[in-house]
């Protein structure tokens, strides 16, 4: 639908829901990574970097250092750094 703002709004809503559920760090990290991509697409590289940083920390804390999502989040975080 090409509506990045609406997509970001829905991801924030999902994040609010999962923040109240114990044991969902990996899910929360994935949502944050998606938000990082949205911020990047909007040209908001500072917010993109910060949310990726939070996502990566959650992946690490959850022991997901070898998952594909962790690698993708790190890669996207690097792209935000370049910008």
N, CA, C and O atoms as a Tinker XYZ file with bonds, in Angstrom:
   332  protein
     1  N      0.827000   -1.209000    0.000000    73     2
     2  CA     0.000000    0.000000    0.000000    64     1     3
     3  C      0.858000    1.255000    0.000000    63     2     4     5
     4  O      0.353000    2.359000   -0.205000    81     3
     5  N      2.164000    1.085000    0.232000    73     3     6
     6  CA     3.103000    2.206000    0.183000    64     5     7
     7  C      2.779000    3.312000    1.189000    63     6     8     9
     8  O      2.950000    4.495000    0.895000    81     7
     9  N      2.313000    2.922000    2.369000    73     7    10
    10  CA     2.010000    3.881000    3.429000    64     9    11
    11  C      2.917000    3.572000    4.624000    63    10    12    13
    12  O      2.529000    2.868000    5.556000    81    11
    13  N      4.121000    4.113000    4.568000    73    11    14
    14  CA     5.124000    3.815000    5.593000    64    13    15
    15  C      4.702000    4.289000    6.979000    63    14    16    17
    16  O      4.939000    3.604000    7.974000    81    15
    17  N      4.086000    5.442000    7.039000    73    15    18
    18  CA     3.660000    5.982000    8.338000    64    17    19
    19  C      2.634000    5.063000    8.999000    63    18    20    21
    20  O      2.701000    4.815000   10.203000    81    19
    21  N      1.689000    4.560000    8.214000    73    19    22
    22  CA     0.677000    3.662000    8.765000    64    21    23
    23  C      1.327000    2.347000    9.202000    63    22    24    25
    24  O      0.980000    1.797000   10.247000    81    23
    25  N      2.258000    1.852000    8.408000    73    23    26
    26  CA     2.974000    0.636000    8.772000    64    25    27
    27  C      3.717000    0.796000   10.081000    63    26    28    29
    28  O      3.689000   -0.093000   10.932000    81    27
    29  N      4.378000    1.925000   10.241000    73    27    30
    30  CA     5.115000    2.204000   11.468000    64    29    31
    31  C      4.166000    2.296000   12.660000    63    30    32    33
    32  O      4.478000    1.813000   13.748000    81    31
    33  N      3.031000    2.906000   12.454000    73    31    34
    34  CA     2.029000    3.037000   13.512000    64    33    35
    35  C      1.545000    1.654000   13.965000    63    34    36    37
    36  O      1.389000    1.408000   15.161000    81    35
    37  N      1.311000    0.761000   13.010000    73    35    38
    38  CA     0.862000   -0.590000   13.352000    64    37    39
    39  C      1.950000   -1.383000   14.071000    63    38    40    41
    40  O      1.656000   -2.148000   14.989000    81    39
    41  N      3.202000   -1.205000   13.660000    73    39    42
    42  CA     4.300000   -1.883000   14.350000    64    41    43
    43  C      4.446000   -1.380000   15.788000    63    42    44    45
    44  O      4.721000   -2.166000   16.694000    81    43
    45  N      4.263000   -0.088000   15.998000    73    43    46
    46  CA     4.316000    0.465000   17.357000    64    45    47
    47  C      3.200000   -0.126000   18.216000    63    46    48    49
    48  O      3.395000   -0.405000   19.399000    81    47
    49  N      2.034000   -0.311000   17.608000    73    47    50
    50  CA     0.905000   -0.899000   18.324000    64    49    51
    51  C      1.222000   -2.347000   18.708000    63    50    52    53
    52  O      0.939000   -2.770000   19.829000    81    51
    53  N      1.803000   -3.098000   17.788000    73    51    54
    54  CA     2.192000   -4.478000   18.076000    64    53    55
    55  C      3.241000   -4.522000   19.186000    63    54    56    57
    56  O      3.195000   -5.394000   20.054000    81    55
    57  N      4.170000   -3.593000   19.157000    73    55    58
    58  CA     5.216000   -3.530000   20.177000    64    57    59
    59  C      4.606000   -3.293000   21.555000    63    58    60    61
    60  O      5.026000   -3.906000   22.536000    81    59
    61  N      3.623000   -2.412000   21.628000    73    59    62
    62  CA     2.945000   -2.153000   22.903000    64    61    63
    63  C      2.288000   -3.423000   23.441000    63    62    64    65
    64  O      2.360000   -3.712000   24.635000    81    63
    65  N      1.654000   -4.171000   22.554000    73    63    66
    66  CA     0.975000   -5.405000   22.963000    64    65    67
    67  C      1.980000   -6.419000   23.494000    63    66    68    69
    68  O      1.767000   -6.996000   24.561000    81    67
    69  N      3.069000   -6.643000   22.770000    73    67    70
    70  CA     4.042000   -7.658000   23.167000    64    69    71
    71  C      4.905000   -7.244000   24.349000    63    70    72    73
    72  O      5.449000   -8.108000   25.037000    81    71
    73  N      5.044000   -5.954000   24.602000    73    71    74
    74  CA     5.851000   -5.516000   25.749000    64    73    75
    75  C      5.252000   -5.974000   27.064000    63    74    76    77
    76  O      5.959000   -6.057000   28.068000    81    75
    77  N      3.965000   -6.274000   27.077000    73    75    78
    78  CA     3.300000   -6.711000   28.304000    64    77    79
    79  C      3.254000   -8.236000   28.443000    63    78    80    81
    80  O      2.697000   -8.750000   29.412000    81    79
    81  N      3.829000   -8.953000   27.492000    73    79    82
    82  CA     3.802000  -10.409000   27.514000    64    81    83
    83  C      5.202000  -10.929000   27.853000    63    82    84    85
    84  O      6.154000  -10.661000   27.120000    81    83
    85  N      5.334000  -11.667000   28.956000    73    83    86
    86  CA     6.660000  -12.176000   29.327000    64    85    87
    87  C      7.174000  -13.217000   28.322000    63    86    88    89
    88  O      6.393000  -13.950000   27.715000    81    87
    89  N      8.492000  -13.263000   28.162000    73    87    90
    90  CA     9.113000  -14.267000   27.310000    64    89    91
    91  C      9.016000  -14.007000   25.819000    63    90    92    93
    92  O      9.140000  -14.936000   25.021000    81    91
    93  N      8.801000  -12.786000   25.438000    73    91    94
    94  CA     8.628000  -12.463000   24.020000    64    93    95
    95  C      9.753000  -11.580000   23.478000    63    94    96    97
    96  O      9.539000  -10.816000   22.537000    81    95
    97  N     10.951000  -11.679000   24.065000    73    95    98
    98  CA    12.066000  -10.822000   23.654000    64    97    99
    99  C     12.398000  -10.969000   22.170000    63    98   100   101
   100  O     12.676000   -9.980000   21.493000    81    99
   101  N     12.370000  -12.188000   21.674000    73    99   102
   102  CA    12.699000  -12.417000   20.273000    64   101   103
   103  C     11.656000  -11.770000   19.349000    63   102   104   105
   104  O     11.999000  -11.173000   18.328000    81   103
   105  N     10.405000  -11.896000   19.721000    73   103   106
   106  CA     9.328000  -11.278000   18.937000    64   105   107
   107  C      9.458000   -9.770000   18.960000    63   106   108   109
   108  O      9.318000   -9.110000   17.930000    81   107
   109  N      9.724000   -9.226000   20.132000    73   107   110
   110  CA     9.886000   -7.777000   20.283000    64   109   111
   111  C     11.082000   -7.304000   19.458000    63   110   112   113
   112  O     11.011000   -6.267000   18.798000    81   111
   113  N     12.177000   -8.058000   19.494000    73   111   114
   114  CA    13.367000   -7.708000   18.715000    64   113   115
   115  C     13.039000   -7.697000   17.217000    63   114   116   117
   116  O     13.505000   -6.821000   16.488000    81   115
   117  N     12.249000   -8.653000   16.764000    73   115   118
   118  CA    11.844000   -8.708000   15.360000    64   117   119
   119  C     10.981000   -7.527000   14.960000    63   118   120   121
   120  O     11.153000   -6.959000   13.881000    81   119
   121  N     10.059000   -7.161000   15.824000    73   119   122
   122  CA     9.203000   -5.997000   15.560000    64   121   123
   123  C     10.049000   -4.732000   15.492000    63   122   124   125
   124  O      9.867000   -3.897000   14.606000    81   123
   125  N     10.973000   -4.599000   16.438000    73   123   126
   126  CA    11.854000   -3.430000   16.438000    64   125   127
   127  C     12.699000   -3.379000   15.164000    63   126   128   129
   128  O     12.928000   -2.304000   14.608000    81   127
   129  N     13.157000   -4.534000   14.709000    73   127   130
   130  CA    13.947000   -4.571000   13.474000    64   129   131
   131  C     13.102000   -4.093000   12.287000    63   130   132   133
   132  O     13.589000   -3.362000   11.425000    81   131
   133  N     11.852000   -4.507000   12.253000    73   131   134
   134  CA    10.957000   -4.040000   11.189000    64   133   135
   135  C     10.746000   -2.528000   11.278000    63   134   136   137
   136  O     10.692000   -1.838000   10.260000    81   135
   137  N     10.628000   -2.028000   12.497000    73   135   138
   138  CA    10.489000   -0.583000   12.693000    64   137   139
   139  C     11.741000    0.142000   12.213000    63   138   140   141
   140  O     11.651000    1.222000   11.628000    81   139
   141  N     12.908000   -0.449000   12.461000    73   139   142
   142  CA    14.159000    0.147000   11.992000    64   141   143
   143  C     14.177000    0.291000   10.486000    63   142   144   145
   144  O     14.637000    1.304000    9.960000    81   143
   145  N     13.677000   -0.719000    9.788000    73   143   146
   146  CA    13.602000   -0.654000    8.328000    64   145   147
   147  C     12.660000    0.469000    7.901000    63   146   148   149
   148  O     12.953000    1.213000    6.965000    81   147
   149  N     11.545000    0.584000    8.583000    73   147   150
   150  CA    10.567000    1.634000    8.229000    64   149   151
   151  C     11.170000    3.031000    8.437000    63   150   152   153
   152  O     11.045000    3.907000    7.581000    81   151
   153  N     11.818000    3.220000    9.580000    73   151   154
   154  CA    12.469000    4.518000    9.823000    64   153   155
   155  C     13.519000    4.800000    8.741000    63   154   156   157
   156  O     13.645000    5.929000    8.265000    81   155
   157  N     14.263000    3.767000    8.364000    73   155   158
   158  CA    15.271000    3.922000    7.315000    64   157   159
   159  C     14.618000    4.359000    6.008000    63   158   160   161
   160  O     15.106000    5.270000    5.340000    81   159
   161  N     13.528000    3.716000    5.649000    73   159   162
   162  CA    12.829000    4.045000    4.403000    64   161   163
   163  C     12.259000    5.462000    4.428000    63   162   164   165
   164  O     12.122000    6.107000    3.388000    81   163
   165  N     11.930000    5.934000    5.631000    73   163   166
   166  CA    11.425000    7.298000    5.786000    64   165   167
   167  C     12.549000    8.330000    5.803000    63   166   168   169
   168  O     12.293000    9.534000    5.795000    81   167
   169  N     13.802000    7.853000    5.827000    73   167   170
   170  CA    14.942000    8.762000    5.857000    64   169   171
   171  C     15.307000    9.234000    7.240000    63   170   172   173
   172  O     16.105000   10.159000    7.394000    81   171
   173  N     14.732000    8.608000    8.255000    73   171   174
   174  CA    15.024000    8.974000    9.643000    64   173   175
   175  C     16.091000    8.016000   10.169000    63   174   176   177
   176  O     15.795000    7.087000   10.920000    81   175
   177  N     17.334000    8.258000    9.762000    73   175   178
   178  CA    18.428000    7.333000   10.019000    64   177   179
   179  C     18.821000    7.257000   11.487000    63   178   180   181
   180  O     19.258000    6.205000   11.954000    81   179
   181  N     18.675000    8.336000   12.210000    73   179   182
   182  CA    18.997000    8.342000   13.635000    64   181   183
   183  C     18.065000    7.407000   14.403000    63   182   184   185
   184  O     18.524000    6.577000   15.188000    81   183
   185  N     16.755000    7.540000   14.175000    73   183   186
   186  CA    15.797000    6.648000   14.833000    64   185   187
   187  C     15.981000    5.215000   14.356000    63   186   188   189
   188  O     15.834000    4.273000   15.135000    81   187
   189  N     16.301000    5.051000   13.085000    73   187   190
   190  CA    16.542000    3.725000   12.533000    64   189   191
   191  C     17.692000    3.056000   13.277000    63   190   192   193
   192  O     17.562000    1.916000   13.724000    81   191
   193  N     18.801000    3.747000   13.412000    73   191   194
   194  CA    19.963000    3.202000   14.113000    64   193   195
   195  C     19.611000    2.838000   15.556000    63   194   196   197
   196  O     19.952000    1.754000   16.029000    81   195
   197  N     18.931000    3.746000   16.249000    73   195   198
   198  CA    18.613000    3.521000   17.664000    64   197   199
   199  C     17.701000    2.320000   17.869000    63   198   200   201
   200  O     17.897000    1.547000   18.807000    81   199
   201  N     16.716000    2.157000   17.011000    73   199   202
   202  CA    15.795000    1.025000   17.175000    64   201   203
   203  C     16.494000   -0.276000   16.789000    63   202   204   205
   204  O     16.238000   -1.315000   17.398000    81   203
   205  N     17.378000   -0.235000   15.779000    73   203   206
   206  CA    18.164000   -1.422000   15.452000    64   205   207
   207  C     19.081000   -1.796000   16.607000    63   206   208   209
   208  O     19.263000   -2.976000   16.907000    81   207
   209  N     19.654000   -0.790000   17.249000    73   207   210
   210  CA    20.534000   -1.032000   18.396000    64   209   211
   211  C     19.772000   -1.753000   19.508000    63   210   212   213
   212  O     20.295000   -2.684000   20.119000    81   211
   213  N     18.551000   -1.325000   19.766000    73   211   214
   214  CA    17.713000   -1.966000   20.766000    64   213   215
   215  C     17.361000   -3.395000   20.344000    63   214   216   217
   216  O     17.395000   -4.317000   21.158000    81   215
   217  N     17.027000   -3.565000   19.075000    73   215   218
   218  CA    16.682000   -4.879000   18.545000    64   217   219
   219  C     17.853000   -5.852000   18.681000    63   218   220   221
   220  O     17.676000   -6.980000   19.140000    81   219
   221  N     19.034000   -5.419000   18.287000    73   219   222
   222  CA    20.226000   -6.257000   18.356000    64   221   223
   223  C     20.519000   -6.658000   19.808000    63   222   224   225
   224  O     20.887000   -7.802000   20.076000    81   223
   225  N     20.357000   -5.726000   20.726000    73   223   226
   226  CA    20.586000   -6.030000   22.146000    64   225   227
   227  C     19.610000   -7.099000   22.631000    63   226   228   229
   228  O     19.987000   -7.979000   23.404000    81   227
   229  N     18.368000   -7.026000   22.183000    73   227   230
   230  CA    17.372000   -8.025000   22.587000    64   229   231
   231  C     17.673000   -9.388000   21.966000    63   230   232   233
   232  O     17.516000  -10.418000   22.622000    81   231
   233  N     18.104000   -9.397000   20.708000    73   231   234
   234  CA    18.497000  -10.660000   20.087000    64   233   235
   235  C     19.657000  -11.293000   20.859000    63   234   236   237
   236  O     19.655000  -12.496000   21.117000    81   235
   237  N     20.637000  -10.481000   21.220000    73   235   238
   238  CA    21.795000  -10.990000   21.975000    64   237   239
   239  C     21.359000  -11.526000   23.330000    63   238   240   241
   240  O     21.772000  -12.614000   23.732000    81   239
   241  N     20.531000  -10.771000   24.031000    73   239   242
   242  CA    20.075000  -11.181000   25.361000    64   241   243
   243  C     19.270000  -12.477000   25.296000    63   242   244   245
   244  O     19.283000  -13.273000   26.235000    81   243
   245  N     18.578000  -12.679000   24.195000    73   243   246
   246  CA    17.779000  -13.894000   24.030000    64   245   247
   247  C     18.558000  -15.063000   23.473000    63   246   248   249
   248  O     17.976000  -16.112000   23.196000    81   247
   249  N     19.857000  -14.912000   23.302000    73   247   250
   250  CA    20.689000  -15.999000   22.804000    64   249   251
   251  C     20.503000  -16.296000   21.332000    63   250   252   253
   252  O     20.718000  -17.427000   20.896000    81   251
   253  N     20.108000  -15.303000   20.563000    73   251   254
   254  CA    19.825000  -15.496000   19.141000    64   253   255
   255  C     20.944000  -14.959000   18.254000    63   254   256   257
   256  O     20.689000  -14.487000   17.146000    81   255
   257  N     22.180000  -15.031000   18.738000    73   255   258
   258  CA    23.308000  -14.461000   18.003000    64   257   259
   259  C     23.598000  -15.166000   16.687000    63   258   260   261
   260  O     24.307000  -14.620000   15.842000    81   259
   261  N     23.070000  -16.355000   16.500000    73   259   262
   262  CA    23.333000  -17.099000   15.268000    64   261   263
   263  C     22.123000  -17.156000   14.346000    63   262   264   265
   264  O     22.154000  -17.842000   13.324000    81   263
   265  N     21.061000  -16.445000   14.696000    73   263   266
   266  CA    19.859000  -16.478000   13.856000    64   265   267
   267  C     20.025000  -15.555000   12.649000    63   266   268   269
   268  O     20.789000  -14.590000   12.682000    81   267
   269  N     19.303000  -15.871000   11.606000    73   267   270
   270  CA    19.334000  -15.049000   10.393000    64   269   271
   271  C     18.801000  -13.645000   10.676000    63   270   272   273
   272  O     19.323000  -12.666000   10.142000    81   271
   273  N     17.777000  -13.542000   11.503000    73   271   274
   274  CA    17.210000  -12.225000   11.816000    64   273   275
   275  C     18.233000  -11.332000   12.521000    63   274   276   277
   276  O     18.291000  -10.128000   12.273000    81   275
   277  N     19.025000  -11.924000   13.387000    73   275   278
   278  CA    20.068000  -11.166000   14.070000    64   277   279
   279  C     21.053000  -10.599000   13.045000    63   278   280   281
   280  O     21.412000   -9.423000   13.106000    81   279
   281  N     21.479000  -11.429000   12.117000    73   279   282
   282  CA    22.400000  -10.981000   11.065000    64   281   283
   283  C     21.810000   -9.889000   10.198000    63   282   284   285
   284  O     22.496000   -8.928000    9.848000    81   283
   285  N     20.550000  -10.030000    9.852000    73   283   286
   286  CA    19.877000   -9.016000    9.028000    64   285   287
   287  C     19.780000   -7.700000    9.793000    63   286   288   289
   288  O     20.026000   -6.629000    9.238000    81   287
   289  N     19.418000   -7.790000   11.081000    73   287   290
   290  CA    19.310000   -6.571000   11.895000    64   289   291
   291  C     20.662000   -5.860000   11.985000    63   290   292   293
   292  O     20.727000   -4.635000   11.882000    81   291
   293  N     21.742000   -6.625000   12.176000    73   291   294
   294  CA    23.080000   -6.026000   12.219000    64   293   295
   295  C     23.437000   -5.367000   10.887000    63   294   296   297
   296  O     24.007000   -4.277000   10.856000    81   295
   297  N     23.100000   -6.032000    9.804000    73   295   298
   298  CA    23.372000   -5.485000    8.477000    64   297   299
   299  C     22.612000   -4.178000    8.260000    63   298   300   301
   300  O     23.179000   -3.195000    7.782000    81   299
   301  N     21.351000   -4.172000    8.608000    73   299   302
   302  CA    20.536000   -2.966000    8.422000    64   301   303
   303  C     21.032000   -1.843000    9.334000    63   302   304   305
   304  O     21.018000   -0.674000    8.948000    81   303
   305  N     21.466000   -2.197000   10.536000    73   303   306
   306  CA    22.011000   -1.205000   11.452000    64   305   307
   307  C     23.259000   -0.574000   10.844000    63   306   308   309
   308  O     23.473000    0.632000   10.961000    81   307
   309  N     24.077000   -1.393000   10.200000    73   307   310
   310  CA    25.268000   -0.873000    9.513000    64   309   311
   311  C     24.906000    0.081000    8.397000    63   310   312   313
   312  O     25.569000    1.102000    8.214000    81   311
   313  N     23.854000   -0.239000    7.644000    73   311   314
   314  CA    23.409000    0.654000    6.570000    64   313   315
   315  C     22.946000    1.995000    7.133000    63   314   316   317
   316  O     23.208000    3.048000    6.550000    81   315
   317  N     22.256000    1.944000    8.271000    73   315   318
   318  CA    21.813000    3.195000    8.908000    64   317   319
   319  C     23.024000    4.029000    9.331000    63   318   320   321
   320  O     22.998000    5.256000    9.243000    81   319
   321  N     24.087000    3.357000    9.790000    73   319   322
   322  CA    25.327000    4.065000   10.166000    64   321   323
   323  C     25.935000    4.786000    8.981000    63   322   324   325
   324  O     26.434000    5.903000    9.120000    81   323
   325  N     25.897000    4.165000    7.829000    73   323   326
   326  CA    26.474000    4.746000    6.618000    64   325   327
   327  C     25.729000    6.037000    6.247000    63   326   328   329
   328  O     26.337000    7.000000    5.780000    81   327
   329  N     24.448000    6.046000    6.454000    73   327   330
   330  CA    23.650000    7.221000    6.125000    64   329   331
   331  C     23.879000    8.323000    7.136000    63   330   332
   332  O     23.289000    9.397000    7.023000    81   331
